[in-house]
Amino acid sequence: MGRPGGRHDANSFGEVAEVNFLTRAFNEVFNFFCGDWRIFWGVAFSILLVWLIEHVQALAGFRAAAGIVLMVGVSLSLIVALRRETAG
């Protein structure tokens, strides 16, 4: 695995196989839970928006609508992903 003289190659087979495994494992988990970057970022943005509503004093007037904001945000991200899937 190492080079002559005791130096190790940064791209040795063991390290590359480990990185490939981790990348593939992360990709499989992502595809299982989410499947599409549009869904992921839509849900992440919706959660961030609800967190801001709950924690920023200037947005305190919207706290009653935080659940609706979350449902609408997640629904819109799913609609956008579905429309993309059915269009092509």
N, CA, C and O atoms as CSV, one atom per row, in Angstrom:
chain,resi,resn,atom,element,x,y,z
A,1,MET,N,N,0.800,-1.179,0.000
A,1,MET,CA,C,0.000,0.000,0.000
A,1,MET,C,C,0.857,1.262,0.000
A,1,MET,O,O,0.438,2.301,-0.510
A,2,GLY,N,N,2.018,1.171,0.554
A,2,GLY,CA,C,2.862,2.355,0.605
A,2,GLY,C,C,3.900,2.350,-0.505
A,2,GLY,O,O,4.091,1.339,-1.180
A,3,ARG,N,N,4.549,3.447,-0.687
A,3,ARG,CA,C,5.609,3.563,-1.680
A,3,ARG,C,C,6.929,3.124,-1.073
A,3,ARG,O,O,7.072,3.079,0.149
A,4,PRO,N,N,7.898,2.799,-1.930
A,4,PRO,CA,C,9.230,2.465,-1.404
A,4,PRO,C,C,9.778,3.656,-0.624
A,4,PRO,O,O,9.565,4.809,-0.999
A,5,GLY,N,N,10.481,3.364,0.456
A,5,GLY,CA,C,11.049,4.426,1.266
A,5,GLY,C,C,10.126,4.832,2.403
A,5,GLY,O,O,10.417,5.800,3.105
A,6,GLY,N,N,9.024,4.123,2.605
A,6,GLY,CA,C,8.150,4.385,3.728
A,6,GLY,C,C,7.085,5.454,3.488
A,6,GLY,O,O,6.257,5.705,4.364
A,7,ARG,N,N,7.095,6.079,2.325
A,7,ARG,CA,C,6.075,7.091,2.056
A,7,ARG,C,C,4.785,6.402,1.625
A,7,ARG,O,O,4.814,5.386,0.932
A,8,HIS,N,N,3.687,6.949,2.032
A,8,HIS,CA,C,2.394,6.369,1.677
A,8,HIS,C,C,1.745,7.203,0.589
A,8,HIS,O,O,1.806,8.432,0.600
A,9,ASP,N,N,1.127,6.514,-0.342
A,9,ASP,CA,C,0.397,7.181,-1.414
A,9,ASP,C,C,-0.974,7.588,-0.891
A,9,ASP,O,O,-1.683,6.773,-0.300
A,10,ALA,N,N,-1.351,8.850,-1.107
A,10,ALA,CA,C,-2.643,9.335,-0.638
A,10,ALA,C,C,-3.800,8.649,-1.347
A,10,ALA,O,O,-4.917,8.631,-0.829
A,11,ASN,N,N,-3.553,8.091,-2.514
A,11,ASN,CA,C,-4.605,7.430,-3.282
A,11,ASN,C,C,-4.443,5.915,-3.251
A,11,ASN,O,O,-4.727,5.241,-4.242
A,12,SER,N,N,-3.991,5.378,-2.130
A,12,SER,CA,C,-3.836,3.934,-2.044
A,12,SER,C,C,-5.205,3.275,-2.126
A,12,SER,O,O,-6.229,3.907,-1.865
A,13,PHE,N,N,-5.210,2.008,-2.489
A,13,PHE,CA,C,-6.460,1.303,-2.748
A,13,PHE,C,C,-7.381,1.296,-1.538
A,13,PHE,O,O,-8.589,1.466,-1.703
A,14,GLY,N,N,-6.865,1.108,-0.334
A,14,GLY,CA,C,-7.700,1.054,0.857
A,14,GLY,C,C,-8.422,2.357,1.122
A,14,GLY,O,O,-9.604,2.352,1.468
A,15,GLU,N,N,-7.727,3.483,0.964
A,15,GLU,CA,C,-8.346,4.780,1.210
A,15,GLU,C,C,-9.387,5.108,0.148
A,15,GLU,O,O,-10.443,5.655,0.465
A,16,VAL,N,N,-9.100,4.779,-1.105
A,16,VAL,CA,C,-10.053,5.036,-2.183
A,16,VAL,C,C,-11.296,4.183,-1.990
A,16,VAL,O,O,-12.410,4.675,-2.173
A,17,ALA,N,N,-11.134,2.925,-1.627
A,17,ALA,CA,C,-12.277,2.044,-1.415
A,17,ALA,C,C,-13.134,2.542,-0.258
A,17,ALA,O,O,-14.361,2.462,-0.306
A,18,GLU,N,N,-12.475,3.062,0.790
A,18,GLU,CA,C,-13.222,3.575,1.937
A,18,GLU,C,C,-14.020,4.821,1.560
A,18,GLU,O,O,-15.176,4.963,1.958
A,19,VAL,N,N,-13.412,5.714,0.802
A,19,VAL,CA,C,-14.109,6.929,0.368
A,19,VAL,C,C,-15.260,6.568,-0.564
A,19,VAL,O,O,-16.350,7.125,-0.441
A,20,ASN,N,N,-15.034,5.649,-1.490
A,20,ASN,CA,C,-16.102,5.222,-2.392
A,20,ASN,C,C,-17.253,4.599,-1.614
A,20,ASN,O,O,-18.417,4.837,-1.938
A,21,PHE,N,N,-16.947,3.812,-0.601
A,21,PHE,CA,C,-17.991,3.200,0.213
A,21,PHE,C,C,-18.793,4.267,0.947
A,21,PHE,O,O,-20.023,4.224,0.955
A,22,LEU,N,N,-18.101,5.227,1.566
A,22,LEU,CA,C,-18.791,6.289,2.301
A,22,LEU,C,C,-19.647,7.139,1.372
A,22,LEU,O,O,-20.770,7.503,1.723
A,23,THR,N,N,-19.127,7.457,0.194
A,23,THR,CA,C,-19.887,8.250,-0.769
A,23,THR,C,C,-21.126,7.494,-1.222
A,23,THR,O,O,-22.217,8.059,-1.290
A,24,ARG,N,N,-20.955,6.228,-1.526
A,24,ARG,CA,C,-22.085,5.423,-1.970
A,24,ARG,C,C,-23.111,5.247,-0.850
A,24,ARG,O,O,-24.314,5.289,-1.107
A,25,ALA,N,N,-22.653,5.052,0.388
A,25,ALA,CA,C,-23.558,4.893,1.520
A,25,ALA,C,C,-24.352,6.183,1.756
A,25,ALA,O,O,-25.562,6.134,1.975
A,26,PHE,N,N,-23.676,7.330,1.710
A,26,PHE,CA,C,-24.373,8.608,1.877
A,26,PHE,C,C,-25.398,8.809,0.772
A,26,PHE,O,O,-26.513,9.261,1.033
A,27,ASN,N,N,-25.029,8.476,-0.458
A,27,ASN,CA,C,-25.936,8.630,-1.597
A,27,ASN,C,C,-27.164,7.729,-1.439
A,27,ASN,O,O,-28.278,8.151,-1.749
A,28,GLU,N,N,-26.977,6.513,-0.967
A,28,GLU,CA,C,-28.109,5.598,-0.773
A,28,GLU,C,C,-29.039,6.090,0.326
A,28,GLU,O,O,-30.259,6.005,0.185
A,29,VAL,N,N,-28.479,6.605,1.424
A,29,VAL,CA,C,-29.310,7.134,2.506
A,29,VAL,C,C,-30.079,8.352,2.013
A,29,VAL,O,O,-31.269,8.498,2.295
A,30,PHE,N,N,-29.396,9.230,1.274
A,30,PHE,CA,C,-30.066,10.411,0.725
A,30,PHE,C,C,-31.195,10.011,-0.211
A,30,PHE,O,O,-32.297,10.552,-0.116
A,31,ASN,N,N,-30.937,9.069,-1.114
A,31,ASN,CA,C,-31.975,8.625,-2.049
A,31,ASN,C,C,-33.139,7.965,-1.334
A,31,ASN,O,O,-34.281,8.096,-1.774
A,32,PHE,N,N,-32.878,7.258,-0.243
A,32,PHE,CA,C,-33.960,6.616,0.511
A,32,PHE,C,C,-34.856,7.655,1.169
A,32,PHE,O,O,-36.080,7.558,1.082
A,33,PHE,N,N,-34.266,8.643,1.821
A,33,PHE,CA,C,-35.061,9.625,2.564
A,33,PHE,C,C,-35.608,10.736,1.690
A,33,PHE,O,O,-36.695,11.254,1.947
A,34,CYS,N,N,-34.870,11.104,0.667
A,34,CYS,CA,C,-35.255,12.315,-0.065
A,34,CYS,C,C,-35.398,12.043,-1.559
A,34,CYS,O,O,-36.483,12.215,-2.114
A,35,GLY,N,N,-34.337,11.627,-2.206
A,35,GLY,CA,C,-34.398,11.257,-3.607
A,35,GLY,C,C,-34.170,12.375,-4.598
A,35,GLY,O,O,-33.886,12.101,-5.763
A,36,ASP,N,N,-34.281,13.609,-4.187
A,36,ASP,CA,C,-34.144,14.709,-5.131
A,36,ASP,C,C,-33.638,15.928,-4.377
A,36,ASP,O,O,-34.105,16.236,-3.281
A,37,TRP,N,N,-32.679,16.613,-4.981
A,37,TRP,CA,C,-32.124,17.804,-4.331
A,37,TRP,C,C,-33.155,18.912,-4.219
A,37,TRP,O,O,-33.074,19.716,-3.290
A,38,ARG,N,N,-34.104,18.988,-5.111
A,38,ARG,CA,C,-35.147,20.016,-5.013
A,38,ARG,C,C,-35.996,19.792,-3.765
A,38,ARG,O,O,-36.356,20.745,-3.075
A,39,ILE,N,N,-36.308,18.555,-3.483
A,39,ILE,CA,C,-37.063,18.245,-2.279
A,39,ILE,C,C,-36.234,18.577,-1.047
A,39,ILE,O,O,-36.725,19.195,-0.102
A,40,PHE,N,N,-34.968,18.158,-1.067
A,40,PHE,CA,C,-34.094,18.402,0.073
A,40,PHE,C,C,-33.991,19.879,0.393
A,40,PHE,O,O,-34.196,20.285,1.537
A,41,TRP,N,N,-33.672,20.694,-0.616
A,41,TRP,CA,C,-33.499,22.122,-0.363
A,41,TRP,C,C,-34.821,22.809,-0.056
A,41,TRP,O,O,-34.842,23.772,0.711
A,42,GLY,N,N,-35.917,22.347,-0.628
A,42,GLY,CA,C,-37.224,22.913,-0.303
A,42,GLY,C,C,-37.605,22.671,1.144
A,42,GLY,O,O,-38.083,23.578,1.827
A,43,VAL,N,N,-37.394,21.452,1.612
A,43,VAL,CA,C,-37.694,21.125,3.009
A,43,VAL,C,C,-36.722,21.855,3.938
A,43,VAL,O,O,-37.130,22.382,4.973
A,44,ALA,N,N,-35.442,21.886,3.570
A,44,ALA,CA,C,-34.450,22.582,4.403
A,44,ALA,C,C,-34.780,24.071,4.514
A,44,ALA,O,O,-34.687,24.643,5.599
A,45,PHE,N,N,-35.162,24.698,3.411
A,45,PHE,CA,C,-35.527,26.113,3.438
A,45,PHE,C,C,-36.778,26.335,4.278
A,45,PHE,O,O,-36.861,27.311,5.024
A,46,SER,N,N,-37.747,25.440,4.162
A,46,SER,CA,C,-38.978,25.562,4.950
A,46,SER,C,C,-38.688,25.447,6.446
A,46,SER,O,O,-39.230,26.205,7.249
A,47,ILE,N,N,-37.838,24.503,6.811
A,47,ILE,CA,C,-37.478,24.338,8.216
A,47,ILE,C,C,-36.716,25.558,8.718
A,47,ILE,O,O,-36.945,26.016,9.838
A,48,LEU,N,N,-35.820,26.083,7.903
A,48,LEU,CA,C,-35.088,27.294,8.280
A,48,LEU,C,C,-36.040,28.473,8.473
A,48,LEU,O,O,-35.889,29.252,9.414
A,49,LEU,N,N,-37.001,28.598,7.597
A,49,LEU,CA,C,-37.970,29.683,7.698
A,49,LEU,C,C,-38.802,29.564,8.975
A,49,LEU,O,O,-39.040,30.566,9.651
A,50,VAL,N,N,-39.241,28.361,9.311
A,50,VAL,CA,C,-40.008,28.149,10.540
A,50,VAL,C,C,-39.124,28.428,11.758
A,50,VAL,O,O,-39.586,29.022,12.732
A,51,TRP,N,N,-37.863,28.005,11.710
A,51,TRP,CA,C,-36.953,28.285,12.821
A,51,TRP,C,C,-36.784,29.792,13.005
A,51,TRP,O,O,-36.785,30.283,14.134
A,52,LEU,N,N,-36.638,30.526,11.906
A,52,LEU,CA,C,-36.515,31.975,12.003
A,52,LEU,C,C,-37.774,32.602,12.587
A,52,LEU,O,O,-37.688,33.519,13.404
A,53,ILE,N,N,-38.938,32.120,12.178
A,53,ILE,CA,C,-40.199,32.636,12.714
A,53,ILE,C,C,-40.265,32.406,14.221
A,53,ILE,O,O,-40.733,33.271,14.962
A,54,GLU,N,N,-39.803,31.255,14.670
A,54,GLU,CA,C,-39.877,30.925,16.087
A,54,GLU,C,C,-38.834,31.653,16.932
A,54,GLU,O,O,-39.069,31.882,18.118
A,55,HIS,N,N,-37.684,32.025,16.351
A,55,HIS,CA,C,-36.585,32.559,17.153
A,55,HIS,C,C,-36.255,34.028,16.916
A,55,HIS,O,O,-35.527,34.613,17.719
A,56,VAL,N,N,-36.745,34.636,15.876
A,56,VAL,CA,C,-36.446,36.044,15.604
A,56,VAL,C,C,-37.624,36.881,16.086
A,56,VAL,O,O,-38.766,36.674,15.674
A,57,GLN,N,N,-37.328,37.815,16.953
A,57,GLN,CA,C,-38.374,38.623,17.572
A,57,GLN,C,C,-39.176,39.420,16.542
A,57,GLN,O,O,-40.382,39.599,16.707
A,58,ALA,N,N,-38.519,39.901,15.480
A,58,ALA,CA,C,-39.207,40.703,14.468
A,58,ALA,C,C,-40.267,39.891,13.711
A,58,ALA,O,O,-41.186,40.467,13.129
A,59,LEU,N,N,-40.143,38.563,13.717
A,59,LEU,CA,C,-41.099,37.708,13.014
A,59,LEU,C,C,-42.110,37.067,13.963
A,59,LEU,O,O,-42.806,36.125,13.584
A,60,ALA,N,N,-42.194,37.568,15.186
A,60,ALA,CA,C,-43.066,36.964,16.200
A,60,ALA,C,C,-44.536,36.977,15.787
A,60,ALA,O,O,-45.304,36.124,16.230
A,61,GLY,N,N,-44.934,37.919,14.956
A,61,GLY,CA,C,-46.330,37.976,14.516
A,61,GLY,C,C,-46.741,36.816,13.632
A,61,GLY,O,O,-47.932,36.556,13.463
A,62,PHE,N,N,-45.774,36.121,13.068
A,62,PHE,CA,C,-46.066,34.998,12.176
A,62,PHE,C,C,-46.037,33.641,12.887
A,62,PHE,O,O,-46.197,32.604,12.242
A,63,ARG,N,N,-45.834,33.638,14.209
A,63,ARG,CA,C,-45.707,32.361,14.930
A,63,ARG,C,C,-46.939,31.491,14.814
A,63,ARG,O,O,-46.826,30.265,14.779
A,64,ALA,N,N,-48.100,32.088,14.753
A,64,ALA,CA,C,-49.333,31.302,14.633
A,64,ALA,C,C,-49.405,30.575,13.293
A,64,ALA,O,O,-50.068,29.544,13.180
A,65,ALA,N,N,-48.733,31.099,12.291
A,65,ALA,CA,C,-48.776,30.514,10.949
A,65,ALA,C,C,-47.561,29.642,10.639
A,65,ALA,O,O,-47.389,29.225,9.494
A,66,ALA,N,N,-46.718,29.357,11.625
A,66,ALA,CA,C,-45.487,28.601,11.374
A,66,ALA,C,C,-45.782,27.202,10.816
A,66,ALA,O,O,-45.091,26.741,9.907
A,67,GLY,N,N,-46.787,26.539,11.345
A,67,GLY,CA,C,-47.141,25.206,10.847
A,67,GLY,C,C,-47.636,25.249,9.416
A,67,GLY,O,O,-47.315,24.372,8.614
A,68,ILE,N,N,-48.407,26.256,9.099
A,68,ILE,CA,C,-48.910,26.412,7.729
A,68,ILE,C,C,-47.755,26.707,6.774
A,68,ILE,O,O,-47.718,26.192,5.656
A,69,VAL,N,N,-46.815,27.538,7.219
A,69,VAL,CA,C,-45.636,27.841,6.393
A,69,VAL,C,C,-44.861,26.572,6.102
A,69,VAL,O,O,-44.422,26.359,4.971
A,70,LEU,N,N,-44.687,25.727,7.107
A,70,LEU,CA,C,-43.964,24.465,6.910
A,70,LEU,C,C,-44.702,23.545,5.941
A,70,LEU,O,O,-44.092,22.983,5.031
A,71,MET,N,N,-46.001,23.393,6.131
A,71,MET,CA,C,-46.778,22.505,5.246
A,71,MET,C,C,-46.781,23.011,3.807
A,71,MET,O,O,-46.641,22.224,2.871
A,72,VAL,N,N,-46.939,24.306,3.629
A,72,VAL,CA,C,-46.951,24.869,2.281
A,72,VAL,C,C,-45.568,24.734,1.636
A,72,VAL,O,O,-45.471,24.392,0.458
A,73,GLY,N,N,-44.508,24.995,2.388
A,73,GLY,CA,C,-43.158,24.875,1.845
A,73,GLY,C,C,-42.810,23.465,1.418
A,73,GLY,O,O,-42.261,23.256,0.337
A,74,VAL,N,N,-43.126,22.503,2.257
A,74,VAL,CA,C,-42.858,21.096,1.921
A,74,VAL,C,C,-43.728,20.667,0.740
A,74,VAL,O,O,-43.251,19.979,-0.162
A,75,SER,N,N,-44.984,21.066,0.740
A,75,SER,CA,C,-45.883,20.706,-0.366
A,75,SER,C,C,-45.401,21.289,-1.688
A,75,SER,O,O,-45.418,20.605,-2.711
A,76,LEU,N,N,-44.975,22.540,-1.672
A,76,LEU,CA,C,-44.480,23.155,-2.907
A,76,LEU,C,C,-43.225,22.468,-3.418
A,76,LEU,O,O,-43.072,22.281,-4.625
A,77,SER,N,N,-42.324,22.087,-2.517
A,77,SER,CA,C,-41.118,21.397,-2.980
A,77,SER,C,C,-41.461,20.033,-3.569
A,77,SER,O,O,-40.845,19.612,-4.548
A,78,LEU,N,N,-42.431,19.340,-2.990
A,78,LEU,CA,C,-42.859,18.057,-3.554
A,78,LEU,C,C,-43.559,18.234,-4.897
A,78,LEU,O,O,-43.366,17.426,-5.806
A,79,ILE,N,N,-44.364,19.275,-5.030
A,79,ILE,CA,C,-45.056,19.548,-6.296
A,79,ILE,C,C,-44.048,19.864,-7.392
A,79,ILE,O,O,-44.173,19.377,-8.516
A,80,VAL,N,N,-43.053,20.676,-7.067
A,80,VAL,CA,C,-42.021,21.025,-8.061
A,80,VAL,C,C,-41.272,19.785,-8.508
A,80,VAL,O,O,-41.008,19.615,-9.698
A,81,ALA,N,N,-40.921,18.905,-7.557
A,81,ALA,CA,C,-40.212,17.672,-7.911
A,81,ALA,C,C,-41.085,16.745,-8.744
A,81,ALA,O,O,-40.607,16.136,-9.701
A,82,LEU,N,N,-42.365,16.632,-8.388
A,82,LEU,CA,C,-43.275,15.765,-9.140
A,82,LEU,C,C,-43.512,16.300,-10.533
A,82,LEU,O,O,-43.547,15.532,-11.495
A,83,ARG,N,N,-43.675,17.603,-10.657
A,83,ARG,CA,C,-43.873,18.198,-11.976
A,83,ARG,C,C,-42.647,17.955,-12.862
A,83,ARG,O,O,-42.787,17.689,-14.056
A,84,ARG,N,N,-41.467,18.046,-12.289
A,84,ARG,CA,C,-40.238,17.779,-13.035
A,84,ARG,C,C,-40.174,16.317,-13.488
A,84,ARG,O,O,-39.748,16.025,-14.605
A,85,GLU,N,N,-40.596,15.412,-12.618
A,85,GLU,CA,C,-40.578,13.987,-12.957
A,85,GLU,C,C,-41.571,13.646,-14.070
A,85,GLU,O,O,-41.271,12.836,-14.947
A,86,THR,N,N,-42.747,14.263,-14.032
A,86,THR,CA,C,-43.768,13.928,-15.013
A,86,THR,C,C,-43.560,14.645,-16.339
A,86,THR,O,O,-44.095,14.214,-17.360
A,87,ALA,N,N,-42.788,15.739,-16.343
A,87,ALA,CA,C,-42.570,16.481,-17.577
A,87,ALA,C,C,-41.561,15.793,-18.490
A,87,ALA,O,O,-41.613,15.963,-19.708
A,88,GLY,N,N,-40.672,15.041,-17.931
A,88,GLY,CA,C,-39.656,14.472,-18.828
A,88,GLY,C,C,-39.161,13.230,-18.368
A,88,GLY,O,O,-38.302,12.630,-19.014
